[in-house]
């Protein structure tokens, strides 16, 4: 089953899919203050760094890529800024860990890749802070498994599959027709004019398939292909996903070709020390005491006269002229807002769904797949593994495969025990690798996994998705300020939603918005 390659070939000819999101942390040069420390009277240093009640120019809620980028730019502009992060670390859905079996090696449990062509902010940030990068390994064949369990091996690139041999070379297969229609529709989409989207097409993806492809769109192979693609990109199947949102998401990442590519696309370059080193670099360039960890926000109250009071669950209160929300939309519900958020924003936060997503890193003593002429890409419409990538670093003698379990497949897999989930993934990889390589696939040195759906304060990844009508009716409200409350986060990005690049750009946008507003008020 090489429907991905075949469809990409058609798209390239006509106009010239895989997403990666979101154990000790990689050490950072500086420790930031924890709210827990403020209750320890013996820790005068922490209390001196940040004092509850201290007035700030801006408070940023959320220490992911978007929040840290916003805070960094605000401090660079001379504004006293405080970041309140609910977790015990910054970085959001980026999470770089040290291996237990190889403490010199870093593996990524969350977001992993950037590129130098269309993700210019990410690349420039790494360049500015001297973070070493490496090209994604892409040599060798890929392995595909179709819905019936049939496994095929073929070239990693734009090629046709064996199953196409009986088709008229001038007539695309049903799955190829789906990818072609989706790619062209996304290309024509305007990501900055939500209201321009055709209301008749603002339906579920499963319904859109029938609109565009007729009886072909009703076929099981097309339905399963759509489910697979939407699950690996946003963590939800086509029966839950609005066509408008999905087309917008694809266009925001430069199209289907870009999203699947490991050359100039979404999986082109890795950061050697891990993507968490990017937020660490930004945070360590800010004034000491600018970040509070273990500080989940429970209340945001706007007062007349231009003051915002932000309260955390430890019971600490902070005030500022402005506040920025840089957290996933689906987590807004854990905060009490006074005055209440407007109807458009309430509609968004109550009806968006976080993706169902998990990522496992399978570590080995040697890259057995490379020796067998494989690129490390295993794709399956059966599961539990939906897709994988080679995430090795030969310089650190770190050899690993990152495997992803997404959508409905992940929902069922989550119900297994810890050992059951591990066994299911390893045995599926052994099946995909084939009998000659199965023993090597099972011979792990370490197994690490993050079930992003179970991660507190995030509850899913790589982003939140929307059903029909949501983006067209409420899309503008995603970014609209509400009084002295402004909105960042990767979901508010125009380009590269669900990726580090989108989060960084959203942080830059909202910081610029706040700087401009504060300038007018002075």
C-alpha positions as CSV (number, residue, x, y, z in Angstrom):
1,X,0.0,0.0,0.0
2,X,1.8,3.1,-1.2
3,X,-1.2,5.4,-1.6
4,X,0.8,8.2,0.0
5,X,3.5,8.1,-2.6
6,X,1.2,7.7,-5.5
7,X,-1.0,10.6,-4.4
8,X,2.0,12.9,-3.8
9,X,3.2,12.1,-7.3
10,X,-0.2,13.2,-8.7
11,X,-0.2,16.3,-6.6
12,X,3.3,17.3,-7.8
13,X,2.3,16.8,-11.4
14,X,-0.9,18.7,-10.9
15,X,0.3,21.7,-8.9
16,X,3.3,21.3,-7.9
17,X,1.3,13.2,5.6
18,X,2.7,12.9,8.6
19,X,2.8,14.9,11.7
20,X,4.7,14.8,14.6
21,X,3.8,16.6,17.7
22,X,3.7,16.6,20.9
23,X,12.1,10.6,32.4
24,X,14.5,13.3,33.3
25,X,14.4,16.6,31.4
26,X,17.4,17.9,29.5
27,X,19.2,20.1,32.1
28,X,18.9,23.8,31.6
29,X,21.6,26.3,32.6
30,X,19.1,28.1,34.8
31,X,16.4,26.9,37.2
32,X,13.2,29.0,37.3
33,X,11.1,29.7,40.3
34,X,8.4,27.4,41.4
35,X,5.2,28.5,43.2
36,X,5.9,25.8,45.7
37,X,9.1,27.6,46.7
38,X,7.3,30.7,47.6
39,X,5.7,28.9,50.5
40,X,9.1,28.0,51.9
41,X,10.2,30.8,54.1
42,X,13.7,29.6,54.1
43,X,14.1,30.2,50.4
44,X,14.7,33.9,50.3
45,X,16.1,33.7,46.8
46,X,12.9,32.4,45.3
47,X,10.9,35.0,47.1
48,X,13.2,37.8,46.0
49,X,12.8,36.7,42.4
50,X,9.0,36.9,42.2
51,X,6.7,38.2,44.8
52,X,2.9,37.6,44.7
53,X,1.1,40.9,44.2
54,X,4.0,42.5,42.3
55,X,2.7,44.6,39.4
56,X,3.8,43.6,35.9
57,X,3.3,45.1,32.6
58,X,2.2,41.8,31.2
59,X,1.4,38.3,32.6
60,X,1.6,35.4,30.1
61,X,-0.4,32.3,31.0
62,X,1.3,29.3,29.6
63,X,5.0,28.5,29.1
64,X,4.9,26.6,25.9
65,X,6.6,27.9,22.7
66,X,4.1,30.6,22.1
67,X,4.0,31.9,25.6
68,X,7.8,31.9,26.0
69,X,8.2,33.6,22.6
70,X,5.7,36.3,23.6
71,X,7.4,36.8,26.9
72,X,10.8,37.0,25.4
73,X,9.7,39.6,22.8
74,X,7.9,41.6,25.5
75,X,11.0,41.7,27.7
76,X,13.1,42.7,24.7
77,X,10.7,45.6,24.2
78,X,11.3,46.7,27.8
79,X,8.1,45.4,29.4
80,X,8.2,43.7,32.8
81,X,6.7,40.3,32.1
82,X,5.8,37.2,34.1
83,X,5.1,33.8,32.7
84,X,2.8,31.5,34.8
85,X,3.2,27.8,33.8
86,X,1.0,25.1,35.3
87,X,3.5,22.3,34.8
88,X,7.0,21.7,36.3
89,X,8.7,22.5,33.1
90,X,8.4,24.9,30.1
91,X,8.1,23.9,26.5
92,X,4.5,22.7,26.2
93,X,4.2,19.9,23.7
94,X,8.0,19.9,23.2
95,X,9.6,17.5,25.7
96,X,13.3,16.5,25.3
97,X,14.5,13.7,27.6
98,X,17.8,12.1,28.4
99,X,17.9,8.3,27.9
100,X,18.4,6.2,31.0
101,X,20.5,3.8,29.1
102,X,22.6,6.5,27.4
103,X,22.7,9.7,29.5
104,X,24.5,11.6,26.8
105,X,21.7,11.1,24.3
106,X,18.5,13.2,23.9
107,X,15.2,11.8,22.6
108,X,12.1,13.8,21.7
109,X,8.8,12.8,23.3
110,X,7.0,15.7,21.6
111,X,7.6,18.1,18.8
112,X,10.8,17.2,16.9
113,X,11.3,18.8,13.5
114,X,11.8,22.2,11.8
115,X,12.9,23.3,8.4
116,X,15.0,26.1,6.9
117,X,12.7,27.1,4.0
118,X,9.2,27.7,5.3
119,X,9.7,27.6,9.1
120,X,12.0,30.6,9.1
121,X,11.3,31.7,12.7
122,X,12.3,28.3,14.2
123,X,15.4,28.1,12.0
124,X,16.5,31.6,12.8
125,X,16.0,31.0,16.5
126,X,18.3,28.0,16.5
127,X,20.8,29.9,14.4
128,X,20.7,32.9,16.8
129,X,21.3,30.8,19.9
130,X,23.8,28.5,18.3
131,X,21.7,25.3,18.5
132,X,23.2,22.6,16.4
133,X,20.9,21.0,13.8
134,X,20.9,17.8,11.7
135,X,19.1,16.7,8.6
136,X,16.5,14.1,8.9
137,X,17.6,10.6,7.8
138,X,15.6,9.6,4.7
139,X,17.6,6.9,2.9
140,X,16.0,3.5,2.2
141,X,12.6,2.0,1.7
142,X,9.4,2.6,3.5
143,X,7.0,-0.1,4.8
144,X,3.2,0.2,4.4
145,X,0.3,-1.9,5.8
146,X,-3.1,-1.7,4.2
147,X,-6.5,-2.2,6.0
148,X,-6.4,-5.9,5.3
149,X,-3.0,-6.3,7.0
150,X,-1.1,-6.7,3.7
151,X,2.5,-5.4,4.1
152,X,4.5,-4.0,1.2
153,X,7.9,-2.4,0.9
154,X,8.8,0.3,-1.6
155,X,11.0,3.3,-2.4
156,X,10.9,6.3,-0.1
157,X,9.8,9.0,-2.5
158,X,7.4,9.8,-5.2
159,X,6.6,6.5,-6.7
160,X,3.6,4.4,-7.7
161,X,2.5,1.4,-5.7
162,X,2.1,-2.2,-6.8
163,X,-1.6,-2.1,-6.2
164,X,-1.9,0.5,-9.1
165,X,-0.6,-2.0,-11.7
166,X,-4.0,-3.0,-12.8
167,X,-5.4,0.5,-13.1
168,X,-5.6,2.7,-16.2
169,X,-2.4,4.8,-16.0
170,X,-4.5,7.8,-17.0
171,X,-7.1,7.2,-14.3
172,X,-6.3,7.8,-10.6
173,X,-7.3,5.1,-8.1
174,X,-10.0,6.1,-5.5
175,X,-7.4,6.9,-2.9
176,X,-5.3,8.9,-5.3
177,X,-8.4,10.8,-6.3
178,X,-9.0,11.6,-2.6
179,X,-5.5,12.9,-2.0
180,X,-5.6,14.9,-5.3
181,X,-8.9,16.5,-4.4
182,X,-7.9,17.3,-0.9
183,X,-4.5,18.8,-1.9
184,X,-6.0,21.0,-4.6
185,X,-8.9,22.2,-2.4
186,X,-6.4,23.1,0.4
187,X,-4.2,25.0,-2.1
188,X,-7.2,27.1,-3.1
189,X,-8.1,27.9,0.5
190,X,-7.6,31.4,2.0
191,X,-6.3,30.9,5.5
192,X,-6.9,34.6,6.4
193,X,-10.5,34.9,5.3
194,X,-12.6,32.3,7.2
195,X,-15.9,33.8,6.1
196,X,-15.1,33.2,2.4
197,X,-15.3,29.5,2.8
198,X,-18.3,28.0,0.9
199,X,-21.0,27.3,3.4
200,X,-22.2,24.2,1.4
201,X,-18.8,22.6,1.9
202,X,-18.6,23.5,5.6
203,X,-19.5,19.9,6.6
204,X,-17.8,16.9,8.2
205,X,-14.8,15.6,6.3
206,X,-16.7,12.3,5.7
207,X,-19.5,14.3,4.0
208,X,-17.0,16.4,2.1
209,X,-15.6,13.2,0.5
210,X,-19.0,12.4,-1.0
211,X,-19.5,16.0,-2.1
212,X,-16.3,16.0,-4.0
213,X,-15.9,12.4,-5.1
214,X,-19.4,11.0,-5.3
215,X,-19.6,7.2,-4.9
216,X,-15.8,7.1,-4.8
217,X,-16.0,9.1,-1.6
218,X,-18.2,6.5,0.0
219,X,-15.7,3.7,-0.6
220,X,-14.2,2.0,2.5
221,X,-10.6,2.5,1.2
222,X,-11.2,6.3,0.8
223,X,-12.9,6.6,4.2
224,X,-10.0,4.7,5.9
225,X,-7.4,6.7,4.1
226,X,-9.1,10.0,5.2
227,X,-9.4,8.7,8.8
228,X,-5.7,7.8,8.8
229,X,-4.6,11.1,7.4
230,X,-6.7,13.2,9.7
231,X,-5.7,11.1,12.7
232,X,-2.0,11.5,12.0
233,X,-2.3,15.2,11.3
234,X,-4.6,16.4,14.1
235,X,-5.5,13.3,16.1
236,X,-9.2,13.0,15.1
237,X,-11.0,11.0,12.5
238,X,-13.0,12.4,9.5
239,X,-16.3,11.7,11.3
240,X,-15.4,14.4,13.9
241,X,-13.5,16.9,11.8
242,X,-14.8,19.8,9.9
243,X,-13.7,20.1,6.2
244,X,-13.1,23.8,6.6
245,X,-10.8,23.3,9.6
246,X,-8.9,20.4,7.9
247,X,-8.3,22.3,4.7
248,X,-7.2,25.3,6.7
249,X,-4.8,23.2,8.7
250,X,-3.3,21.6,5.6
251,X,-2.9,25.0,3.9
252,X,-1.3,26.5,7.0
253,X,1.5,23.9,6.7
254,X,2.2,24.8,3.0
255,X,0.0,21.9,1.7
256,X,0.1,18.1,1.7
257,X,3.5,17.9,0.0
258,X,5.0,20.0,2.7
259,X,3.4,18.1,5.6
260,X,4.7,14.8,4.5
261,X,8.1,15.8,3.3
262,X,11.4,15.1,5.1
263,X,13.4,17.2,2.7
264,X,12.0,20.8,2.8
265,X,8.8,20.1,4.7
266,X,7.6,19.4,8.2
267,X,10.1,16.7,9.0
268,X,13.3,18.2,7.5
269,X,15.7,19.1,10.4
270,X,16.2,18.0,14.0
271,X,17.7,20.0,16.8
272,X,20.6,18.0,18.3
273,X,20.0,18.9,21.9
274,X,16.2,18.7,21.5
275,X,13.6,21.2,20.7
276,X,13.3,22.0,24.4
277,X,16.6,23.7,24.1
278,X,14.9,26.3,22.0
279,X,12.5,27.5,24.8
280,X,15.3,27.1,27.3
281,X,17.5,29.5,25.3
282,X,14.7,32.1,25.1
283,X,13.9,31.7,28.8
284,X,17.5,32.0,29.9
285,X,17.8,35.3,27.9
286,X,15.0,36.8,30.0
287,X,15.5,38.5,33.4
288,X,15.8,36.0,36.3
289,X,12.5,35.4,38.0
290,X,10.4,35.9,34.8
291,X,8.9,32.4,34.9
292,X,6.9,30.7,37.6
293,X,6.5,26.9,37.4
294,X,3.8,24.8,39.1
295,X,1.5,27.8,38.8
296,X,-1.8,26.8,37.2
297,X,-4.1,29.8,36.7
298,X,-7.6,29.4,38.0
299,X,-9.0,33.0,37.8
300,X,-8.5,36.0,35.6
301,X,-10.3,39.2,36.6
302,X,-10.3,42.4,34.6
303,X,-10.8,45.6,36.6
304,X,-11.8,48.9,35.3
305,X,-8.8,51.2,35.0
306,X,-6.7,48.8,33.0
307,X,-5.7,46.2,35.6
308,X,-5.8,42.4,35.3
309,X,-5.6,40.2,38.4
310,X,-4.4,36.6,37.8
311,X,-4.8,34.0,40.5
312,X,-3.1,30.6,40.6
313,X,-4.2,27.5,42.4
314,X,-1.6,27.9,45.1
315,X,-3.6,31.0,46.0
316,X,-1.2,33.6,44.8
317,X,-2.4,36.7,43.0
318,X,-0.5,38.8,40.5
319,X,-1.6,42.0,38.7
320,X,-0.6,43.5,35.4
321,X,-1.8,45.9,32.8
322,X,-2.3,43.2,30.2
323,X,-2.6,39.4,30.2
324,X,-1.9,36.9,27.4
325,X,-3.5,33.4,27.2
326,X,-1.0,31.1,25.5
327,X,-2.5,27.7,26.3
328,X,-4.6,25.2,24.3
329,X,-8.1,26.4,23.6
330,X,-9.6,23.3,25.2
331,X,-7.9,24.2,28.6
332,X,-9.6,27.6,28.9
333,X,-12.5,25.9,30.7
334,X,-10.3,25.5,33.8
335,X,-10.1,29.2,34.3
336,X,-12.9,31.5,35.7
337,X,-13.1,34.7,33.7
338,X,-14.5,38.0,35.1
339,X,-16.2,39.4,33.1
340,X,-17.1,36.2,31.3
341,X,-15.6,35.6,27.9
342,X,-17.8,36.7,24.9
343,X,-20.1,34.2,23.3
344,X,-17.8,33.6,20.3
345,X,-14.9,32.6,22.5
346,X,-17.1,30.5,24.7
347,X,-18.3,28.6,21.6
348,X,-14.7,27.9,20.6
349,X,-13.5,26.7,24.0
350,X,-16.5,24.4,24.6
351,X,-16.6,22.8,21.1
352,X,-12.9,22.3,20.2
353,X,-11.5,18.9,20.8
354,X,-7.8,18.1,21.5
355,X,-6.3,15.4,19.4
356,X,-5.9,11.9,20.7
357,X,-2.1,11.3,20.4
358,X,0.8,9.3,21.8
359,X,4.4,9.0,20.9
360,X,6.8,6.2,21.8
361,X,10.6,6.1,21.4
362,X,12.0,2.7,20.7
363,X,15.7,2.7,21.4
364,X,18.2,0.2,20.1
365,X,22.0,-0.6,20.3
366,X,22.2,-0.2,16.5
367,X,20.0,1.0,13.6
368,X,19.0,-2.4,12.3
369,X,16.5,-0.9,9.9
370,X,19.2,1.1,8.1
371,X,21.3,-2.0,7.7
372,X,18.3,-3.6,6.1
373,X,17.9,-0.8,3.6
374,X,14.9,0.8,5.4
375,X,14.3,4.5,6.1
376,X,12.6,3.8,9.4
377,X,9.2,4.8,8.0
378,X,6.5,2.3,8.9
379,X,3.0,3.2,8.0
380,X,-0.2,1.3,8.9
381,X,-3.9,1.6,8.5
382,X,-4.3,-1.3,11.1
383,X,-2.4,0.0,14.1
384,X,-1.5,0.5,16.8
385,X,1.4,2.1,15.0
386,X,0.1,4.6,12.5
387,X,3.5,5.9,11.4
388,X,7.1,6.2,12.4
389,X,10.3,8.1,11.7
390,X,14.0,7.4,12.3
391,X,15.1,9.7,15.1
392,X,18.6,8.5,15.6
393,X,21.7,10.6,16.4
394,X,24.8,8.7,15.4
395,X,27.1,11.2,17.1
396,X,25.6,10.4,20.5
397,X,25.3,6.6,19.6
398,X,21.5,7.1,20.0
399,X,19.5,4.9,17.6
400,X,15.8,5.1,17.8
401,X,12.5,5.0,16.0
402,X,9.7,7.4,17.0
403,X,6.3,5.7,16.5
404,X,3.0,7.4,16.7
405,X,-0.4,6.1,17.9
406,X,-3.2,8.4,17.0
407,X,-7.0,9.0,16.7
408,X,-9.4,6.1,17.4
409,X,-6.4,3.7,17.3
410,X,-4.9,5.6,20.2
411,X,-8.2,5.7,22.1
412,X,-8.4,1.9,22.1
413,X,-4.7,1.5,22.8
414,X,-4.9,3.8,25.9
415,X,-7.2,1.3,27.5
416,X,-4.4,-1.3,27.7
417,X,-2.1,-1.7,30.7
418,X,1.4,0.0,30.5
419,X,3.0,-3.3,29.6
420,X,0.1,-4.1,27.2
421,X,0.6,-0.9,25.3
422,X,4.4,-1.5,25.1
423,X,3.9,-5.0,23.9
424,X,1.3,-4.0,21.3
425,X,3.7,-1.4,19.8
426,X,6.7,-3.6,19.8
427,X,4.9,-6.6,18.3
428,X,3.3,-4.5,15.6
429,X,6.7,-3.1,14.7
430,X,8.1,-6.7,14.5
431,X,5.2,-7.6,12.2
432,X,5.9,-4.6,10.0
433,X,9.6,-5.3,9.9
434,X,9.0,-8.9,8.8
435,X,10.2,-12.3,10.1
436,X,13.9,-11.8,9.2
437,X,14.0,-8.5,11.2
438,X,11.4,-9.2,13.9
439,X,14.0,-10.3,16.5
440,X,16.0,-7.1,16.1
441,X,12.8,-5.1,16.3
442,X,12.0,-6.7,19.7
443,X,15.6,-6.3,21.0
444,X,15.1,-2.8,22.6
445,X,17.5,-1.1,25.0
446,X,14.8,1.3,26.2
447,X,11.1,2.1,25.7
448,X,9.7,5.6,26.4
449,X,6.2,6.8,25.8
450,X,4.1,9.9,26.4
451,X,0.4,9.6,26.0
452,X,-0.4,13.3,25.3
453,X,-4.1,12.7,25.9
454,X,-3.3,12.0,29.5
455,X,-0.9,14.9,30.1
456,X,-2.4,17.2,32.6
457,X,-2.9,20.8,31.5
458,X,-2.7,19.7,27.8
459,X,-5.0,16.7,27.5
460,X,-4.0,15.9,23.9
461,X,-2.0,16.9,20.8
462,X,-0.7,18.0,18.5
463,X,-3.5,20.6,18.4
464,X,-7.2,21.1,19.0
465,X,-9.6,20.4,16.1
466,X,-13.0,21.9,15.1
467,X,-16.2,20.5,13.6
468,X,-18.2,22.1,10.8
469,X,-19.1,25.7,11.0
470,X,-16.7,26.6,13.8
471,X,-13.9,28.2,11.9
472,X,-16.2,30.1,9.5
473,X,-18.4,31.4,12.3
474,X,-15.9,31.9,15.1
475,X,-12.4,31.8,13.5
476,X,-11.9,35.5,13.8
477,X,-12.6,35.3,17.5
478,X,-9.5,33.1,18.1
479,X,-7.2,36.1,18.0
480,X,-9.5,39.0,19.0
481,X,-8.5,40.6,22.3
482,X,-11.1,40.8,25.0
483,X,-10.5,44.0,27.1
484,X,-7.0,43.7,28.5
485,X,-6.8,40.0,27.7
486,X,-5.0,38.9,24.6
487,X,-4.7,35.5,22.9
488,X,-1.7,33.6,21.7
489,X,-1.0,29.9,21.5
490,X,-0.3,27.7,18.4
491,X,-4.0,27.4,17.6
492,X,-4.1,31.1,16.8
493,X,-1.4,30.9,14.2
494,X,-2.2,31.5,10.5
495,X,0.8,29.5,9.3
496,X,2.0,26.1,10.7
497,X,-0.8,25.4,13.2
498,X,0.1,22.4,15.3
499,X,3.8,22.9,14.9
500,X,6.5,24.7,16.8
501,X,6.7,27.3,14.0
502,X,3.1,28.2,14.4
503,X,3.4,28.6,18.1
504,X,6.4,30.8,17.8
505,X,4.7,33.0,15.2
506,X,1.6,33.3,17.3
507,X,3.7,34.4,20.2
508,X,5.4,37.0,18.1
509,X,2.0,38.3,16.8
510,X,0.4,38.6,20.2
511,X,3.5,40.3,21.7
512,X,3.5,42.8,19.0
513,X,-0.2,43.4,19.5
514,X,0.3,44.0,23.3
515,X,3.4,46.3,22.8
516,X,1.4,48.4,20.3
517,X,-1.6,48.6,22.7
518,X,0.6,49.5,25.7
519,X,2.3,52.2,23.6
520,X,-1.0,53.8,22.7
521,X,-2.1,53.8,26.4
522,X,1.1,55.5,27.7
